[in-house]
Amino acid sequence: MIYDAFFSYATEDSSEADIIVQNCLQYGFKIWYSPISLEPGTKLLQSIDEGLKQS
């Protein structure tokens, strides 16, 4: 999938990050965001690298 943006955040900012990402999604942006984009069994660093490449 091609993403419009890769969203990175600090764990302590996750509640604010959720709000920002949900607003972006409502406007039709495709966002790589770990709580949404990471799939069970996927290697974390591999998924992040792919998300960055496709953003």
C-alpha positions as CSV (number, residue, x, y, z in Angstrom):
1,M,0.0,0.0,0.0
2,I,1.1,3.5,-0.7
3,Y,0.8,5.9,2.2
4,D,0.4,9.7,2.2
5,A,2.3,9.9,5.5
6,F,4.2,7.9,8.1
7,F,3.1,8.9,11.6
8,S,5.7,8.5,14.4
9,Y,5.0,9.4,18.0
10,A,6.3,8.9,21.5
11,T,4.3,6.4,23.6
12,E,3.4,9.1,26.1
13,D,1.8,11.0,23.3
14,S,-0.4,8.1,22.0
15,S,-3.8,9.7,23.0
16,E,-3.0,12.9,21.0
17,A,-1.5,10.8,18.1
18,D,-4.8,8.8,17.9
19,I,-6.8,12.0,17.5
20,I,-4.5,13.4,14.8
21,V,-4.4,10.2,12.8
22,Q,-8.2,9.7,13.1
23,N,-8.7,13.2,11.8
24,C,-6.3,12.6,8.9
25,L,-8.1,9.3,8.0
26,Q,-11.5,11.1,8.0
27,Y,-10.1,13.4,5.3
28,G,-9.1,10.5,3.2
29,F,-5.4,10.4,3.9
30,K,-3.7,7.0,4.0
31,I,-1.5,6.9,7.1
32,W,1.0,4.4,8.3
33,Y,0.4,4.3,12.0
34,S,1.6,1.4,14.1
35,P,-1.6,0.6,16.0
36,I,-3.4,0.4,12.7
37,S,-0.7,-0.8,10.3
38,L,1.2,-3.4,12.3
39,E,-0.2,-6.9,11.7
40,P,0.2,-9.8,14.1
41,G,3.3,-11.8,13.3
42,T,4.9,-9.1,11.3
43,K,8.5,-8.1,12.3
44,L,8.4,-4.6,13.8
45,L,11.4,-3.2,12.1
46,Q,10.5,-4.7,8.7
47,S,7.0,-3.2,8.9
48,I,8.4,0.2,9.9
49,D,10.9,0.1,7.0
50,E,8.2,-0.8,4.5
51,G,5.9,1.9,5.8
52,L,8.7,4.5,5.5
53,K,9.5,3.4,1.9
54,Q,5.9,3.5,0.9
55,S,5.1,6.9,2.4
